[in-house]
Amino acid sequence: MKKFFLLGISIALLACQQQSNDDLKTLYSLPKKLKEVSGITYFPESNLIYTLEDSGNKNAIYAINSNGKIAKTITISNATNVDWEDITKDKSGNLYIGDFGNNDNERKDLCIYKVNKNQLNKDLAVAEYKVSFSYPEQTEFPPKKKELFYDVEGFFEHGNYFYLFTKNRSKGFDGTAFIYKILNAPGTQKATKIGEFKTCDNYNHCVLTSATISPDGKKVVLLSHDKIVLFKGYKGDLFHKGTQTEIKLNHFSQKEAIVFKDNNTLLIADEKTNKVGGNVYEFKL
């Protein structure tokens, strides 16, 4: 759930490598009924994107074809859309819904739902299991305004673990983001913090809204409203210990969703705000 206004473009320099690229290609417009797309994942075999909407919308996922049309709507019967913020899949093609939107850092019901790939041909599906979790570092609900670190809008599944990248909502935003790791297994867990890093101190340009990992596991990309952050050259899952590169998209909109199409191509989706956006884009690294 988003409650902020997108401001004009300004220059934000990071203490890392920088690039600029004008190759954001519009593929198609999103269906008009999907007004708050908050995550996407991609199935190359069918050339379908699966997406969802965030707080206040249906407990459903949508398959979108290459013409931007809804090919299938799948309602998840045993899951509630408190604030669905991202969707991802594993190597086997099972889907995962991240119900971890936490604008006010007050939630104690954070979770991830697994939807088995065998359910994707149904109109009414059942989540196979639920992963409930908490952040050990959070001891107040909500924390002080300078410590609102526990919202998340981006995650992916890799090596039977989920990796979550926090959206910093703290007063005095400085670009700090945490990386948490959670085992892909049913039940209740405490997320493990594996590191933190910084983007820049301008919220509208450097707050993180989605995350994805390349099929070969060698690149991690994080999304903001007008740029991406690329990690590569890391060892194991210490993504933040690799090379951090900012790539400007030279396009400002409410971008909320990103996924690798292949090892060098990204798909990005944004919400339509003030007649801007509401599209799916392709971007070559």
Residue pairs with C-beta under 8 A, 6 or more apart in sequence:
1 54
1 55
1 56
1 83
1 101
1 103
2 54
2 254
2 256
3 103
4 203
4 204
6 204
6 225
6 252
6 253
6 254
6 273
7 204
8 252
9 205
9 226
9 252
10 202
10 205
12 200
12 201
12 202
12 205
12 206
13 200
14 175
14 198
14 199
14 200
14 206
14 244
14 246
15 198
16 243
16 244
16 245
16 246
17 243
17 244
17 245
17 246
18 245
18 246
18 247
18 248
19 245
19 246
19 247
19 248
20 247
20 248
20 250
21 247
21 248
21 249
21 250
21 283
22 250
23 283
23 284
24 249
24 250
24 251
24 268
24 281
24 282
24 283
25 281
25 282
25 283
26 279
26 280
26 281
27 66
27 68
27 267
27 279
27 280
27 281
27 282
28 66
28 67
28 68
28 279
28 280
29 68
29 278
29 279
29 280
30 37
30 64
30 68
30 269
30 272
30 278
30 279
30 280
31 62
31 64
31 68
31 69
31 70
33 70
34 51
34 53
34 62
34 70
35 53
35 271
35 272
36 53
36 54
36 56
36 57
36 256
36 271
37 51
37 52
37 53
37 256
37 257
37 269
37 270
37 271
38 52
38 53
38 54
38 84
38 85
38 86
38 101
38 153
38 256
38 257
39 51
39 52
39 84
39 85
39 86
39 87
39 88
39 98
39 153
39 154
39 210
39 256
39 257
40 49
40 50
40 51
40 87
40 257
40 258
40 259
40 267
40 269
40 280
41 49
41 50
41 51
41 87
41 88
41 89
41 95
41 259
42 48
42 49
42 50
42 259
42 260
42 261
42 267
43 49
43 50
43 89
43 93
44 261
44 262
46 63
47 65
47 66
48 63
48 64
48 65
48 71
49 63
49 64
49 259
49 267
49 269
49 280
50 61
50 62
50 63
50 64
50 87
50 89
50 95
51 61
51 62
51 64
51 87
51 257
51 269
52 60
52 61
52 62
52 81
52 84
52 87
52 97
53 81
53 84
54 81
54 83
54 84
54 85
54 101
55 81
55 82
55 83
55 84
55 101
56 81
57 81
57 84
58 75
58 81
59 75
59 76
59 77
59 79
59 80
59 81
59 84
60 73
60 74
60 75
60 76
61 73
61 74
61 76
61 87
61 95
61 97
61 115
62 70
62 72
62 73
62 74
63 70
63 71
63 72
63 73
63 74
63 120
64 70
64 71
64 280
65 71
68 280
72 120
72 123
73 123
74 115
74 119
74 120
74 122
74 123
74 124
74 125
75 123
75 124
75 125
76 97
76 113
76 115
76 125
76 126
76 127
77 124
77 125
77 126
78 126
78 127
79 97
79 99
79 113
79 127
79 130
80 99
81 99
82 99
82 101
82 107
82 109
83 99
83 100
83 101
83 102
83 103
83 107
84 97
84 98
84 99
84 101
85 98
85 99
85 100
85 101
85 152
85 153
85 154
86 98
86 152
86 153
86 154
86 155
86 210
86 211
86 257
87 95
87 96
87 97
87 98
88 95
88 96
88 98
88 155
88 156
88 157
88 162
88 212
88 259
89 95
89 96
89 157
90 96
90 157
90 160
90 184
92 117
93 117
94 114
94 115
94 116
94 117
94 128
95 114
95 115
95 117
95 120
96 112
96 113
96 114
96 115
96 155
96 157
96 162
96 184
97 112
97 113
97 115
97 127
98 112
98 152
98 155
98 164
99 110
99 111
99 112
99 113
100 107
100 110
100 111
100 112
100 151
100 152
100 155
100 164
101 151
101 152
101 153
102 110
102 150
102 151
102 152
103 151
103 169
104 142
104 148
105 138
105 141
105 142
105 143
105 148
105 149
105 150
105 151
105 169
106 141
106 142
107 141
108 134
108 141
109 132
110 132
110 133
110 134
111 130
111 131
111 132
111 133
112 130
112 131
112 133
112 155
112 162
112 182
113 127
113 129
113 130
113 131
114 127
114 128
114 129
114 130
114 131
114 184
114 186
115 125
115 127
115 128
116 128
119 125
119 126
119 128
129 186
130 186
131 162
131 182
131 183
131 184
131 185
131 186
131 187
131 189
132 187
132 188
132 189
133 182
133 188
133 189
133 190
133 191
134 188
134 189
134 190
134 191
135 150
135 180
135 190
135 191
135 193
136 190
136 191
136 193
137 149
137 178
137 193
138 149
138 150
140 147
142 148
143 149
143 150
145 170
145 171
146 170
146 171
146 172
147 170
148 168
148 169
148 170
148 171
149 166
149 168
149 169
149 170
149 176
149 178
150 166
151 166
151 167
151 168
151 169
152 164
152 165
152 166
152 167
152 180
153 167
153 208
153 209
153 210
153 256
154 164
154 165
154 167
154 208
154 209
154 210
154 211
154 212
154 222
154 223
154 258
155 162
155 163
155 164
155 165
155 211
156 162
156 163
156 211
156 212
156 213
156 220
157 163
157 184
158 213
158 217
158 237
159 217
159 237
160 183
160 184
161 181
161 182
161 183
161 184
161 237
162 181
162 182
162 183
162 184
163 179
163 180
163 181
163 211
163 213
163 237
163 239
164 179
164 180
164 181
164 182
164 191
164 211
165 177
165 178
165 179
165 208
165 211
165 222
166 177
166 178
166 179
166 180
166 208
167 177
167 207
167 208
167 209
168 174
168 175
168 176
168 177
168 203
168 207
168 208
170 176
173 201
173 202
173 203
173 207
174 198
174 201
175 198
175 199
175 200
175 201
175 206
176 196
176 197
176 198
177 196
177 197
177 198
177 199
177 208
177 222
178 193
178 195
178 196
179 193
179 194
179 195
179 196
179 197
179 239
179 240
180 191
180 192
180 193
180 194
181 191
181 192
181 193
181 194
181 237
182 189
182 191
182 192
183 189
194 237
194 238
195 238
195 239
195 240
195 241
196 240
197 240
197 244
199 206
199 207
199 208
199 224
199 229
199 246
200 206
204 225
205 224
205 225
205 226
205 227
206 224
206 227
207 224
207 225
208 222
208 223
208 224
208 229
209 223
209 224
209 225
209 255
209 256
209 257
210 222
210 223
210 255
210 256
210 257
210 258
211 220
211 221
211 222
211 223
211 258
212 220
212 221
212 258
212 259
212 260
212 266
213 219
213 220
213 221
213 260
214 220
214 221
214 260
214 262
214 263
214 264
215 260
215 262
215 263
216 263
218 232
218 263
219 230
219 231
219 232
219 260
219 263
219 285
220 230
220 231
220 232
220 234
220 239
220 242
221 228
221 229
221 230
221 231
221 258
221 260
221 266
221 285
222 228
222 229
222 231
222 258
223 255
223 256
223 257
223 258
223 268
224 255
225 252
225 253
225 254
225 255
226 248
226 249
226 250
226 251
226 252
226 253
226 255
227 246
227 247
227 248
227 249
228 246
228 247
228 249
228 258
228 266
228 283
229 244
229 245
229 246
229 247
230 243
230 244
230 245
230 246
230 247
230 285
231 239
231 240
231 242
231 243
231 244
231 245
232 242
232 243
232 245
233 242
233 243
234 240
234 241
234 242
235 241
235 242
247 285
249 255
249 268
249 283
251 281
253 270
253 271
253 273
253 276
253 277
254 270
254 271
254 273
254 277
255 268
255 269
255 270
255 277
256 269
256 270
256 271
257 268
257 269
257 270
258 266
258 267
258 268
258 269
259 266
259 267
260 266
260 267
261 267
261 282
264 284
264 285
265 282
265 283
265 284
265 285
266 282
266 283
266 284
266 285
267 280
267 281
267 282
267 283
268 280
268 281
268 282
268 283
269 279
269 280
269 281
270 277
270 278
270 279
270 281
271 277
271 278
272 278
